[in-house]
């Protein structure tokens, strides 16, 4: 069977999808073969290929692209480029598509150009946002640097640091008071996630700022403990061990005193030892104690001015002014026994002689002999000795108070 084309435009390779259909010829109509293998036979020439006729998509009408149509399409591209704010290169690409789409229907070509324009518009927006993001990122980097330089713990973080510092100071297992800030920093660094302090350890600058805050909190906590210990043994406001323990736990322990079962004997033994060492190192035999005892003897003998002796020990200071400013004035400053012993534990002292350095030395010597296990017999024995010594000291103080009160009563009767 042979094939023939009734319409030369339907020949293979014509490229037209809208040519007239072909008819298949039978063998009788086609005739004998025009050639055989091995020889070249003469016969009819092959069909001529004719260029396809441009037609619309529906194949109804023929397409004839005129120069005016091409110019109109390019002008339309100019208007679209202005509307969507395309670049000159993108507009040039659209006009190239107009030239390349010469075989397309004008409506179809406009749809293709519109889709390409939309893609260009989206691409331009993405690029613009990328440029803006780079500028925003640069600004944010600068802001982060400024924030990191000016970072400070929040109010809640200050409270967390203060509570942890005070609780660690009064803990029975903590015996290095001068190293309190370092121990607190180690605890905060280890538990930063649980405590919500991750941001404080992101940069060295923030960590240094946090260390300064911890150091100040530790100093304030030590001052509170030192004042509580001194005021519990000096002056007219002395307190028994039970009241002192209650006051210190209320001020320093996390959660306060807690329930009766929660107030363990460990705290009371530690406070008894601290009170005893405070009395021995900073009160007994010190200039403050001598001044205080002198005022008591003065009161008992009746040689002091009214209102001068007793717990309000007198330190009179005369401040003379220039003669041109008037007659010299005299001022009297009354120092209580508490202020005398407090003054002896602050200010410039020799290294290692301050209040808590001496307490650390006491602990080191004691731990070397006893250990820190309060349940061990030796440590428990030392704790009980401290409790008995505290009770004896308290009884001595009460006896002295009774004698002074009796002397004051006798003095009032004599003056009447």
Protein Blocks (a to p, Z undefined) as FASTA:
>chain_A
ZZddfblklpghklpakbccdddddfklnopafbdehiacdddddddddddddddfkoma
ccdddfklmmmmmmmmmmmmmmnopafklmmmmmmmmmmmmmpcfklmmmmmmmmmmmmm
mmmmmmmmmmmmmmmmmmmmmmmmmmmmmgccdfklmmmmmmmmmmmmmpmkbcbfklmm
mmmmmmmmmmmmmnopmmmmmpmklmmmmmmmmmmmmmmmmmmmmmmmmmmmgcjkbccf
klmmmmmmmmmmghijopfklmcfklmmmmmmmmmmmmmmmmgopaklmmmmmmmmmmmn
opacehkgmjldcddddddddfklopcddddddddfklmmmmmmgcjddehiamklmmmm
mmmmmmmmnopafkbmklmmmmmmmmmmmmmmmmmmmmmmmmmmmmmmmmmmmmZZ
